[in-house]
Structures are given as structure tokens and as C-alpha cells.
Amino acid sequence: MSEVISEETLFEFPCQFPVKAMGKAGLELDILVVEIVRRHAPDTKDEAVTSRPSKDGNFMAVTVIIEASSKQQLDAIYQDLTDHPHVLMAL
């Protein structure tokens, strides 16, 4: 598989890329984030997902490490995440 260097980013694709999303705790945010990410990266494994509550336990941060294939793929993931009402922030 050949690597593609995007002129719009400094990333070489394909590459391992952490997608992070935050939202209110108690909403099964990890399941929601994985579902959205898998629309664009269907080979994402369960082991690639970690979640961590905020210090006060009011919010949850979910990280999913994917094999990113293009900037367009990442843009689509972030658009879907930020469009969802339960996702407060995506990084």
C-alpha cells in the first residue's frame, strides 16, 4: 500500500489517528462515538476504544484510534461527531 502525503495536512496516510470526543457522562457516549466512527472506519476494533471520566464525573472523554486513510475521511468523522447533539466537543 502506498503512502499519500496530503498537501492540506502534515499527515502521511494511511496512519494511526486518535479521534477524541467529549460529552456528558451517563449517555453511553463510548457506544455512540464508536458507532459514528465505524461509519467511516468500519475496521475499528473494540480494543482501539478508551474512555475516561472528567475529574468531577460530569463528562466523559472517548478516544478511538483508527487507521486513517485520508483527510476527507477524518473530516467526515469530525463532521458527524460535531453534528450529534450528545457530543459537546471533538478533537
C-alpha positions in Angstrom: 0.0 0.0 0.0 1.5 3.3 -0.9 1.6 6.3 1.4 -0.1 9.5 0.4 1.1 12.8 1.8 -1.7 15.3 1.8 -0.9 18.9 0.9 -3.6 20.0 3.3 -2.1 18.2 6.3 1.2 17.1 7.6 0.0 13.5 7.9 1.1 10.6 5.8 -1.9 8.4 5.0 -2.6 5.7 6.0 -1.8 6.4 9.6 -2.9 5.6 13.2 -5.0 8.6 14.3 -6.7 9.2 17.7 -10.2 10.6 17.3 -11.4 12.2 20.6 -14.9 13.2 21.6 -16.3 14.6 24.8 -19.9 14.7 26.1 -21.9 14.4 29.3 -21.4 11.3 31.4 -24.1 8.7 31.6 -25.2 8.8 27.9 -23.2 5.7 26.8 -21.1 8.2 24.9 -18.5 5.5 24.1 -21.1 3.4 22.2 -22.3 6.5 20.3 -18.8 7.6 19.3 -17.8 4.2 18.2 -20.9 3.9 16.1 -20.2 7.2 14.3 -16.5 6.4 13.8 -17.3 3.0 12.4 -19.5 4.5 9.7 -16.2 5.9 8.2 -13.7 3.4 9.6 -15.6 0.1 9.7 -12.5 -2.0 10.6 -12.1 -0.2 14.0 -11.5 -2.7 16.7 -13.1 -2.6 20.2 -9.6 -2.6 21.7 -9.0 0.8 20.0 -11.5 2.5 22.3 -10.8 4.1 25.6 -12.9 6.3 27.8 -12.2 8.4 30.8 -14.5 10.4 33.1 -13.7 14.0 34.0 -12.4 14.8 37.4 -15.9 15.5 38.8 -17.5 12.7 36.8 -19.9 15.0 34.9 -18.3 14.5 31.5 -16.7 11.6 29.5 -13.9 11.6 27.1 -13.8 8.9 24.5 -10.7 8.1 22.3 -10.9 5.8 19.3 -7.7 5.1 17.4 -8.3 4.4 13.8 -6.3 3.6 10.7 -7.0 6.9 8.8 -6.9 6.7 5.1 -7.4 10.4 4.1 -8.1 13.9 5.3 -11.6 13.5 3.8 -12.3 10.5 6.0 -11.2 12.4 9.1 -13.3 15.5 8.1 -16.4 13.3 7.7 -15.9 11.6 11.1 -15.5 15.0 12.8 -18.5 16.4 11.0 -20.7 13.6 12.1 -19.4 13.8 15.6 -19.9 17.5 16.0 -23.3 17.3 14.4 -24.6 14.9 17.1 -26.3 16.7 20.0 -24.7 14.5 22.7 -21.1 15.3 21.5 -20.0 18.5 23.1 -16.5 18.6 21.5 -14.4 16.6 19.1 -10.7 16.8 18.8 
